[in-house]
């Protein structure tokens, strides 16, 4: 395996959310996302704890009704079974790490 820059492994597409799974194991899943401005993931829950690392731009991430602006280089944790959503007020890329309990 060679080292690589995560931010370069997924590309923006106009009017879309692009995802690329980079690892899937018994313990969890690691996925890259690129969100075009105005795109998002509607409110949902997951049985996994999730760590989100913003790689480019900034996102509005709402957890249990509380919105947070998360900027490039910052991380937020979305606890399992708590409702959350993701919105792109501008284009952004993120790394999502889902950890099985």
C-alpha positions in Angstrom: 0.0 0.0 0.0 1.1 3.5 -0.7 0.2 6.6 1.2 -2.3 8.9 -0.4 -4.2 12.1 0.3 -7.8 11.4 1.3 -9.1 14.7 -0.2 -7.9 13.6 -3.6 -9.7 10.3 -3.6 -13.2 11.7 -4.2 -14.3 14.4 -6.7 -17.1 16.9 -6.6 -19.9 16.5 -9.1 -22.4 19.3 -9.8 -25.7 18.8 -8.0 -24.6 15.6 -6.4 -23.3 13.8 -3.3 -20.5 11.4 -4.2 -19.4 8.6 -1.9 -16.4 6.2 -2.2 -16.0 3.4 0.3 -12.3 3.0 1.0 -12.4 0.3 3.7 -15.0 -2.2 5.0 -14.2 -4.5 7.9 -16.0 -6.4 10.7 -15.3 -3.5 13.1 -16.6 -0.7 10.8 -16.6 1.2 7.5 -14.6 4.1 6.2 -16.2 6.2 3.4 -15.2 9.5 1.6 -17.9 11.9 0.6 -18.0 15.0 -1.7 -21.1 17.2 -1.4 -21.9 19.9 -3.9 -23.4 23.2 -2.5 -27.0 22.7 -1.5 -26.8 18.9 -1.2 -27.1 16.9 2.0 -28.2 13.8 3.9 -31.6 14.1 5.5 -32.1 13.4 9.2 -31.6 9.7 10.0 -30.2 7.5 12.7 -27.5 4.9 12.6 -26.7 2.0 14.9 -23.0 2.9 14.6 -21.0 5.6 16.3 -19.6 7.9 13.6 -16.6 10.2 13.4 -16.7 12.8 10.7 -13.5 14.6 9.6 -14.0 17.6 7.2 -11.3 17.4 4.5 -12.3 20.5 2.5 -14.7 23.3 3.0 -17.3 23.3 5.8 -20.5 21.4 6.7 -23.5 22.0 8.8 -24.0 18.9 10.8 -27.1 18.6 13.1 -27.1 16.1 15.9 -30.3 15.7 18.0 -31.6 19.0 16.7 -28.4 21.0 17.5 -26.6 22.4 14.4 -22.8 22.8 14.3 -20.6 24.3 11.6 -17.7 21.9 11.1 -14.7 23.3 9.2 -11.8 21.9 7.2 -9.5 20.1 9.6 -12.2 19.7 12.3 -13.8 16.5 13.6 -17.2 15.8 15.1 -18.6 12.6 16.6 -22.2 11.5 15.9 -23.3 9.1 18.6 -25.2 5.9 17.6 -29.0 6.1 17.7 -29.1 9.9 17.8 -30.8 11.6 14.8 -28.4 13.6 12.6 -28.3 15.3 9.2 -25.6 16.8 7.0 -26.0 19.9 4.8 -23.7 21.6 2.4 -24.0 25.4 2.6 -20.9 25.3 0.3 -19.0 22.4 -1.3 -17.2 20.2 1.1 -15.5 16.8 1.5 -15.6 14.5 4.5 -14.2 11.3 5.8 -16.9 9.2 7.6 -15.7 6.5 10.0 -18.4 4.2 11.3 -17.5 2.1 14.3 -19.6 -1.0 15.1 -20.5 -1.5 18.8 
